[in-house]
Amino acid sequence: MNTDEWLVCRQPKPRAGVRLFCLPFAGGGASAFNAWWRAMPESVELRVAQLPGREARFKQTAVTDFRTAVGHLADAFEKHLDRPYAVFGYSMGALLGFEVVRELRHRGAPAPTQLVVAAKSAPQQPARTPALSHLPRQEFIEGVRRYFEPPQDGWSIAELVEIILPALRADLTMCDMYRYRSEEPLGCPIIALGGDRDLSVPVHDVAAWRDQTSGYFEMQTFPGGHFFINDHLAEVQGRVLSLLQPGLSLGDG
């Protein structure tokens, strides 16, 4: 499999001082970070994970094995570690990002300057929602709506739902099959972000990410449910940018 397809970079910045890798939520593709391309200054190059079965890769078979996805992503990341980098993952993307960073550590690759995880329980915590991936179509949809409260604008369009469902089911299969393996904590800082009304990710499970780093840890809670980022995008972007380059704010070049 061509690992170059696993990362999308719409605005290469050869002179950027830092690279930010972003990983989307289950069922999402690189377009989930469309607003981030405009927000990042010239000093930050953005690369976004694009898994098989979505957007430009829609004809490819979606991956359902978590470790396989981690391996391909680590291969893709490893080609772009020529400068300091950070990782931001949202929901499933947070778990993938965490495991990719651990895989890169196994390979002796440089560690990220920051790992930012959002809307995801710490990996060692027990699942708070039942497995959904095996459910029949309607029960699957109802379960996703009940526990994750996805934005209704997309889920109210039947044609769009049919496009989303295969990738979403594949991703939730990966998550349902995921088994945490205990290792030494990471040495990089971890910043954890959570929604105070997230039915699938209790705040105390987000706080448990502190056990995954021997370095600096910080947690920030936002008003809202699982997709709190939709109402607080500028705040989340600003927080990530402040970690990458202290003193910079959105819009600075």
C-alpha positions as CSV (number, residue, x, y, z in Angstrom):
1,M,0.0,0.0,0.0
2,N,1.3,3.5,-0.9
3,T,1.9,5.2,2.4
4,D,2.1,8.6,0.6
5,E,-1.7,8.4,0.3
6,W,-2.1,8.3,4.1
7,L,-1.2,12.0,4.6
8,V,-2.7,15.0,2.8
9,C,-0.7,18.2,2.6
10,R,-2.5,20.9,0.6
11,Q,-0.1,23.6,1.5
12,P,3.5,22.4,1.6
13,K,5.7,24.8,3.5
14,P,9.4,24.0,3.0
15,R,10.5,26.8,5.4
16,A,8.0,26.0,8.2
17,G,9.7,25.5,11.5
18,V,7.2,22.9,12.8
19,R,5.0,20.3,11.3
20,L,1.5,19.4,12.7
21,F,0.0,16.0,12.0
22,C,-3.8,15.8,12.5
23,L,-5.9,12.7,12.7
24,P,-9.7,12.9,12.3
25,F,-12.6,11.3,14.2
26,A,-14.1,8.0,13.1
27,G,-15.6,8.1,9.6
28,G,-13.9,11.4,8.9
29,G,-11.4,12.2,6.3
30,A,-8.9,15.0,5.6
31,S,-11.7,17.5,4.9
32,A,-12.5,17.4,8.6
33,F,-9.6,19.8,8.9
34,N,-10.4,22.1,6.0
35,A,-10.7,25.1,8.4
36,W,-7.2,24.4,9.8
37,W,-5.3,25.1,6.5
38,R,-6.4,28.7,6.6
39,A,-5.7,29.1,10.4
40,M,-2.1,27.9,10.4
41,P,0.6,30.5,9.9
42,E,3.5,30.1,7.4
43,S,5.6,28.7,10.2
44,V,3.4,25.6,10.6
45,E,3.0,23.0,7.9
46,L,-0.2,20.8,8.3
47,R,-0.5,17.2,7.2
48,V,-3.7,15.3,7.8
49,A,-4.3,11.6,7.9
50,Q,-6.5,10.2,5.1
51,L,-7.5,6.6,5.7
52,P,-8.7,4.3,2.9
53,G,-12.3,4.3,2.0
54,R,-13.0,8.0,2.2
55,E,-12.8,11.1,0.0
56,A,-10.0,10.8,-2.6
57,R,-9.5,7.1,-1.4
58,F,-13.2,6.2,-1.5
59,K,-12.6,3.3,-3.9
60,Q,-10.1,1.6,-1.6
61,T,-11.2,-0.9,1.0
62,A,-11.4,0.6,4.5
63,V,-9.0,-0.8,7.1
64,T,-10.6,-2.6,10.0
65,D,-7.5,-3.7,12.0
66,F,-6.2,-1.0,14.3
67,R,-2.5,-2.2,14.3
68,T,-2.5,-2.3,10.5
69,A,-3.6,1.4,10.4
70,V,-1.1,2.4,13.0
71,G,1.7,0.7,11.0
72,H,0.8,2.5,7.7
73,L,0.4,5.8,9.5
74,A,3.8,5.4,11.2
75,D,5.4,4.7,7.8
76,A,3.8,7.8,6.4
77,F,4.8,10.0,9.4
78,E,8.4,8.7,9.4
79,K,9.0,10.3,6.0
80,H,8.3,13.7,7.4
81,L,10.2,13.9,10.7
82,D,12.9,16.2,9.4
83,R,11.8,19.0,11.7
84,P,10.0,19.3,15.0
85,Y,6.5,18.0,14.9
86,A,3.4,17.7,17.0
87,V,0.3,15.4,16.8
88,F,-3.3,16.4,17.2
89,G,-6.0,13.7,17.2
90,Y,-9.8,14.0,17.6
91,S,-11.8,11.1,19.1
92,M,-10.6,7.9,17.2
93,G,-7.8,10.1,15.8
94,A,-6.5,10.7,19.3
95,L,-6.1,7.0,19.9
96,L,-4.5,6.5,16.5
97,G,-2.2,9.4,17.1
98,F,-1.1,8.0,20.5
99,E,-0.4,4.6,19.1
100,V,1.5,6.0,16.1
101,V,3.7,8.0,18.5
102,R,4.4,4.8,20.5
103,E,5.2,2.9,17.3
104,L,7.6,5.7,16.2
105,R,9.3,5.4,19.6
106,H,9.7,1.6,19.0
107,R,11.5,2.5,15.7
108,G,13.8,5.0,17.4
109,A,12.2,8.0,15.6
110,P,12.2,11.5,17.2
111,A,9.4,12.2,19.7
112,P,6.8,14.9,19.0
113,T,7.0,18.2,20.8
114,Q,3.4,17.8,21.9
115,L,0.6,15.2,21.7
116,V,-2.8,16.8,21.8
117,V,-5.7,14.4,22.3
118,A,-9.4,15.5,22.1
119,A,-12.7,13.9,22.8
120,K,-11.2,10.5,23.7
121,S,-10.8,8.6,26.9
122,A,-7.3,7.6,27.9
123,P,-6.5,4.2,26.3
124,Q,-6.1,2.4,29.6
125,Q,-9.7,3.3,30.6
126,P,-12.5,0.8,30.1
127,A,-15.0,1.5,27.3
128,R,-18.0,3.5,28.5
129,T,-20.1,2.8,25.4
130,P,-21.1,-0.6,24.0
131,A,-19.6,-2.0,20.9
132,L,-21.6,-0.7,17.9
133,S,-19.8,-1.9,14.8
134,H,-21.5,-5.3,14.6
135,L,-25.0,-3.9,14.9
136,P,-27.6,-4.0,12.0
137,R,-27.8,-0.8,10.0
138,Q,-30.6,1.0,11.9
139,E,-29.4,0.0,15.3
140,F,-25.9,1.1,14.3
141,I,-27.1,4.5,13.3
142,E,-29.2,5.0,16.4
143,G,-26.2,4.0,18.6
144,V,-23.9,6.5,16.9
145,R,-26.5,9.2,17.3
146,R,-27.2,8.3,21.0
147,Y,-23.6,8.2,22.2
148,F,-21.7,10.5,19.9
149,E,-24.3,13.1,18.9
150,P,-22.9,13.8,15.5
151,P,-23.7,17.1,13.8
152,Q,-27.3,16.9,12.5
153,D,-26.7,18.9,9.3
154,G,-24.9,15.9,7.8
155,W,-27.0,13.1,9.4
156,S,-30.2,14.6,8.1
157,I,-29.2,14.0,4.5
158,A,-29.9,10.3,3.5
159,E,-27.5,10.3,0.6
160,L,-24.7,11.6,2.8
161,V,-25.4,9.1,5.5
162,E,-25.0,6.3,3.0
163,I,-21.6,7.7,2.0
164,I,-20.4,8.0,5.6
165,L,-21.6,4.7,7.0
166,P,-19.1,2.2,5.5
167,A,-16.0,4.2,6.7
168,L,-17.7,4.9,10.0
169,R,-18.4,1.2,10.6
170,A,-14.9,0.2,9.6
171,D,-13.4,2.8,12.0
172,L,-15.7,1.7,14.9
173,T,-14.7,-1.9,14.2
174,M,-11.1,-0.8,14.7
175,C,-12.0,0.9,17.9
176,D,-14.1,-2.0,19.2
177,M,-11.2,-4.4,18.5
178,Y,-8.5,-2.2,20.0
179,R,-6.7,-3.6,23.1
180,Y,-4.5,-1.4,25.1
181,R,-0.9,-2.7,25.7
182,S,0.8,-1.3,28.8
183,E,4.2,0.4,28.1
184,E,6.3,3.1,29.7
185,P,4.7,6.5,29.5
186,L,5.6,8.8,26.7
187,G,8.2,11.5,27.4
188,C,6.5,14.2,25.4
189,P,3.9,16.5,26.9
190,I,0.2,15.5,26.5
191,I,-2.6,18.1,26.3
192,A,-6.0,16.5,26.7
193,L,-9.2,18.3,25.6
194,G,-12.8,17.2,26.5
195,G,-16.4,18.2,26.4
196,D,-18.2,18.6,29.7
197,R,-21.3,16.9,28.3
198,D,-19.8,14.2,26.2
199,L,-21.9,11.1,26.8
200,S,-19.2,8.7,25.4
201,V,-16.1,10.3,27.0
202,P,-16.5,11.3,30.7
203,V,-14.3,14.1,31.8
204,H,-12.5,11.9,34.4
205,D,-11.5,9.5,31.6
206,V,-10.0,12.3,29.6
207,A,-8.0,13.4,32.7
208,A,-6.6,9.8,32.9
209,W,-4.3,10.7,29.9
210,R,-2.0,12.1,32.6
211,D,-0.8,8.5,33.2
212,Q,0.4,8.3,29.6
213,T,3.2,10.8,30.0
214,S,6.2,11.3,32.3
215,G,6.3,14.9,31.2
216,Y,4.0,17.8,31.3
217,F,0.3,17.2,31.3
218,E,-2.6,19.6,30.9
219,M,-6.3,19.2,30.6
220,Q,-8.8,21.7,29.3
221,T,-12.6,21.2,29.3
222,F,-15.0,22.9,26.9
223,P,-18.7,23.3,27.1
224,G,-20.4,20.7,24.8
225,G,-20.7,17.1,23.8
226,H,-18.5,14.9,21.8
227,F,-18.2,17.4,18.9
228,F,-17.5,20.4,21.1
229,I,-14.9,21.4,18.6
230,N,-17.7,22.6,16.3
231,D,-18.6,25.4,18.7
232,H,-15.1,26.1,19.9
233,L,-12.9,25.6,16.8
234,A,-11.0,28.9,17.1
235,E,-10.2,28.2,20.8
236,V,-9.0,24.7,20.0
237,Q,-6.9,25.9,17.1
238,G,-5.5,28.7,19.2
239,R,-4.5,26.4,22.0
240,V,-2.8,24.0,19.6
241,L,-0.9,26.9,17.9
242,S,0.2,28.3,21.3
243,L,1.7,24.9,22.1
244,L,3.5,24.8,18.7
245,Q,4.9,28.3,18.9
246,P,4.3,30.2,22.2
247,G,3.5,33.8,21.5
248,L,1.8,33.2,18.2
249,S,-2.0,33.6,17.8
250,L,-4.3,32.8,14.9
251,G,-3.7,34.9,11.9
252,D,0.0,35.7,12.8
253,G,2.4,34.9,9.9
